[in-house]
């Protein structure tokens, strides 16, 4: 269970709808919100076998605008948290990845906006382009922050760039708060990587080197969702969601240089500091990562018990 910590801010809502509710990320978000006293409606392709108090799950195809809009209308949530996505362009056709992610994001976020619901949704570091780059990719500066240019060459990264534009449009058109959580590689407490999912890759010899060892614990992702909901603001904003240090235990500048062949002229990285910065989330949301995958004892838990 992703219990709310004593430092969790009050999200200030009574009801929430969470997409991708039975997934590796959405299930932890559901747990965190329920533990905060929020009535949660989860949606996914299929309903789970288990149940838990405070959570109901509906079977909904988010690619279908009618199903999505009807569900949001009927449940009338205070907030919509969009976690659903196909996140692996290596093992899925690019057309499926791009179409699923952009269409489901449009349907979910527009439905939320029409209903006057606040939106928090999950983007990805893949939007920058390094994660799945096959050609040369060198960051303009380090650490990478929210303003760094995005230049993806894969369908997943491009789907997230397009979806971020959808998120901005929804904030403008419907005048609702919209928060983009731009997460790095997400790990569960058992050190299983959830996004992008690659069960055959050792964390100590990562084939997807474009993350430069940056990661975040899934429970900290859920924590940023609650922090974003608790923030008193209007309009659109985006935040990188990343642990303080890389998970490989090496000098980060050396990792970047090994992957990219060089370092940018502007590089202020020190030690094992993550190649992506969480400074904006710390300052504006009061969010800090609570979990350190290199120092905490691993557990056998990869998902909440009800999934």
C-alpha positions in Angstrom: 0.0 0.0 0.0 1.3 3.4 -0.9 0.3 5.0 2.3 0.1 8.8 2.5 3.0 10.1 4.6 2.7 12.5 7.4 4.3 15.2 5.2 1.7 14.7 2.4 -0.2 18.0 1.7 -4.0 17.9 1.7 -5.0 17.6 -2.0 -8.1 19.6 -1.2 -10.5 17.4 -3.3 -13.1 14.8 -2.4 -13.2 12.8 -5.6 -10.7 11.8 -8.3 -10.7 9.7 -11.5 -7.5 7.9 -12.2 -6.8 6.4 -15.7 -4.5 3.4 -16.0 -5.7 2.4 -12.6 -4.5 -1.2 -12.6 -1.1 -0.3 -14.2 2.3 -0.2 -12.5 2.0 3.5 -11.9 -1.8 4.2 -11.7 -2.4 1.6 -9.0 0.1 3.3 -6.7 -1.6 6.7 -7.4 -5.0 5.2 -6.6 -3.7 3.9 -3.3 -2.1 7.2 -2.4 -5.2 9.1 -3.1 -7.5 6.7 -1.3 -5.2 6.8 1.7 -5.5 10.6 1.7 -9.3 10.2 2.2 -10.3 10.7 -1.5 -13.0 8.7 -3.2 -11.4 7.3 -6.3 -12.8 5.9 -9.5 -10.2 4.1 -11.5 -10.5 3.3 -15.2 -8.6 0.7 -17.2 -9.2 -1.8 -20.0 -10.2 -4.5 -17.5 -11.3 -4.5 -13.9 -9.0 -6.0 -11.3 -9.8 -9.2 -9.4 -9.3 -7.5 -6.1 -11.0 -4.6 -4.3 -10.2 -2.1 -1.7 -12.4 0.4 0.2 -12.6 3.8 -1.3 -11.9 2.6 -4.8 -14.1 1.5 -7.6 -12.8 0.5 -11.0 -14.6 0.7 -14.4 -13.6 -0.9 -17.7 -13.2 1.9 -20.2 -11.4 2.2 -23.5 -9.9 5.7 -23.4 -9.4 5.7 -27.1 -13.2 5.9 -27.5 -14.2 9.5 -26.9 -17.8 8.5 -26.1 -16.8 6.0 -23.4 -14.3 8.4 -21.9 -16.6 11.5 -21.8 -19.6 9.5 -20.5 -17.4 8.1 -17.7 -16.1 11.5 -16.7 -19.6 13.0 -16.9 -21.2 10.3 -14.8 -18.5 10.3 -12.1 -18.1 14.1 -12.0 -14.7 14.0 -10.3 -13.0 17.0 -8.8 -9.7 15.9 -10.5 -8.7 13.6 -13.3 -5.3 11.9 -13.0 -4.2 10.5 -16.3 -1.6 7.7 -15.9 -2.6 5.4 -18.8 -0.1 5.0 -21.7 1.7 2.5 -23.9 5.2 3.3 -22.8 7.5 1.0 -24.7 8.3 1.8 -28.4 10.8 -1.1 -28.5 8.3 -3.9 -28.1 5.2 -2.2 -29.7 4.5 -0.9 -33.2 5.1 2.9 -33.3 1.7 3.6 -34.7 0.1 1.8 -31.7 2.2 3.8 -29.2 1.6 7.2 -30.8 -2.1 6.7 -31.6 -3.0 5.2 -28.2 -1.1 7.9 -26.2 -2.2 11.0 -28.0 -5.9 9.9 -28.5 -6.4 8.7 -24.9 -4.7 11.9 -23.6 -6.9 14.1 -25.7 -10.1 12.3 -24.7 -9.3 12.1 -21.0 -8.0 15.7 -20.6 -10.7 17.3 -22.8 -13.4 15.4 -20.9 -11.9 16.7 -17.6 -11.7 20.2 -18.9 -15.3 20.2 -20.1 -16.4 19.0 -16.6 -14.3 21.6 -14.8 -12.0 19.1 -13.2 -8.4 19.7 -12.3 -5.9 17.7 -14.3 -2.6 16.0 -13.3 -1.1 13.7 -15.9 2.1 11.7 -16.5 4.5 12.7 -19.3 8.0 11.3 -19.6 11.7 12.2 -19.8 11.4 10.5 -23.2 10.0 13.8 -24.5 13.6 15.3 -24.5 14.7 12.6 -26.9 17.7 11.0 -25.2 16.0 7.9 -23.8 15.4 6.1 -27.2 17.8 8.1 -29.4 19.6 5.9 -32.0 21.7 8.8 -33.3 23.8 11.5 -31.7 22.1 13.2 -28.8 23.9 15.6 -26.5 22.1 17.8 -23.9 22.3 21.5 -24.4 23.2 21.9 -20.7 23.3 19.9 -17.5 21.4 19.3 -15.4 18.4 19.1 -17.8 15.4 21.1 -16.5 11.9 21.7 -17.7 12.9 24.3 -20.2 15.4 22.1 -22.1 14.5 21.7 -25.8 12.7 18.6 -26.8 13.8 16.7 -29.8 12.6 13.1 -29.7 13.0 10.7 -32.6 10.8 7.9 -31.4 7.0 7.5 -31.3 6.8 7.4 -27.5 8.7 10.6 -27.0 6.8 12.3 -29.8 3.5 11.2 -28.3 4.5 12.8 -25.0 5.5 16.1 -26.7 2.1 16.1 -28.5 0.3 15.3 -25.3 2.0 18.1 -23.5 0.6 20.5 -26.1 -2.9 18.9 -25.6 -2.5 19.6 -21.8 -1.6 23.3 -22.5 -4.6 23.6 -24.8 -6.9 22.2 -22.2 -5.7 24.6 -19.6 -6.2 27.6 -22.0 -9.5 26.5 -23.4 -11.3 25.3 -20.2 -9.5 27.5 -17.6 -8.7 24.5 -15.3 -5.4 23.8 -13.6 -3.3 21.3 -15.5 -0.1 19.8 -14.2 2.3 17.7 -16.3 4.4 15.3 -14.2 7.4 14.6 -16.5 8.8 11.5 -14.8 12.1 9.8 -15.4 12.5 6.0 -15.5 10.1 4.8 -12.8 11.1 2.0 -10.4 8.8 0.0 -8.0 9.9 -1.0 -4.5 11.3 -4.3 -5.7 13.5 -2.4 -8.2 11.4 -3.5 -11.1 11.4 -0.9 -13.8 7.9 0.1 -14.8 8.3 2.8 -17.5 9.7 1.9 -19.9 9.2 -1.8 -19.0 12.2 -4.0 -19.7 12.2 -7.0 -17.4 15.2 -8.5 -19.2 17.6 -5.6 -18.4 19.7 -5.4 -15.2 19.5 -2.1 -13.5 23.3 -2.1 -13.1 23.9 -2.5 -16.9 21.1 -0.5 -18.4 20.7 -0.9 -22.1 18.5 2.3 -22.2 21.4 4.4 -21.3 19.7 7.6 -22.4 18.2 8.0 -19.0 21.8 8.6 -17.7 20.9 6.5 -14.6 18.1 8.9 -13.6 15.1 7.3 -12.0 12.3 7.9 -9.5 10.4 5.6 -7.2 6.8 5.0 -8.1 5.7 6.0 -4.6 7.4 9.4 -5.1 5.5 9.8 -8.4 2.3 9.3 -6.4 3.6 11.8 -3.9 4.0 14.4 -6.7 0.5 13.8 -7.9 -0.9 14.7 -4.4 1.5 17.7 -4.1 0.3 19.0 -7.5 -3.4 18.6 -6.5 -2.6 20.4 -3.2 -0.9 23.4 -5.0 -3.1 26.5 -5.1 -2.5 27.7 -8.7 -4.1 28.3 -12.0 -3.2 27.5 -15.6 -0.6 25.1 -16.9 2.7 24.0 -15.4 5.2 21.1 -15.7 7.6 19.5 -13.3 10.3 16.9 -13.6 9.9 14.0 -11.3 13.3 12.5 -10.5 15.3 11.2 -7.6 18.3 13.3 -6.3 21.0 10.9 -7.5 21.4 8.3 -10.3 20.7 4.7 -9.5 24.0 3.4 -11.0 26.2 4.8 -8.2 28.7 6.4 -10.6 29.7 10.0 -11.4 26.8 11.3 -13.5 29.0 13.5 -15.7 31.0 10.3 -16.6 27.8 8.5 -17.4 26.6 11.2 -19.7 30.0 11.5 -21.5 30.1 7.7 -21.9 26.7 7.7 -23.6 26.9 11.0 -25.6 30.6 11.0 -26.3 31.0 14.5 -24.8 29.6 16.8 -22.2 27.9 20.1 -23.0 29.9 23.3 -22.3 27.4 24.2 -19.6 27.6 21.4 -17.0 27.2 22.0 -13.3 26.7 18.4 -12.3 28.5 17.2 -9.1 29.1 13.7 -8.0 26.1 11.3 -8.5 23.6 14.2 -8.9 20.8 13.3 -11.3 21.3 14.5 -14.9 17.7 15.9 -14.7 16.8 18.5 -12.1 14.0 18.3 -9.5 14.6 21.9 -8.3 11.4 23.3 -9.7 9.2 20.7 -8.1 11.0 21.2 -4.7 10.5 25.0 -4.9 7.0 25.3 -6.3 5.3 22.1 -5.0 7.3 21.4 -1.9 7.9 17.9 -3.2 11.0 15.9 -2.3 11.8 12.3 -3.2 11.3 10.1 -0.1 12.7 6.9 -1.5 16.3 6.0 -2.4 16.5 2.8 -4.4 20.2 2.4 -3.8 20.0 2.7 0.0 16.6 1.3 0.9 16.1 -2.4 1.4 14.3 -4.0 -1.5 10.9 -5.5 -1.0 8.9 -8.1 -2.9 6.1 -5.6 -3.6 5.7 -4.4 -7.2 2.0 -3.5 -7.1 -0.7 -2.9 -4.4 -2.4 -6.1 -3.2 -5.8 -5.3 -4.8 -4.4 -5.3 -8.4 
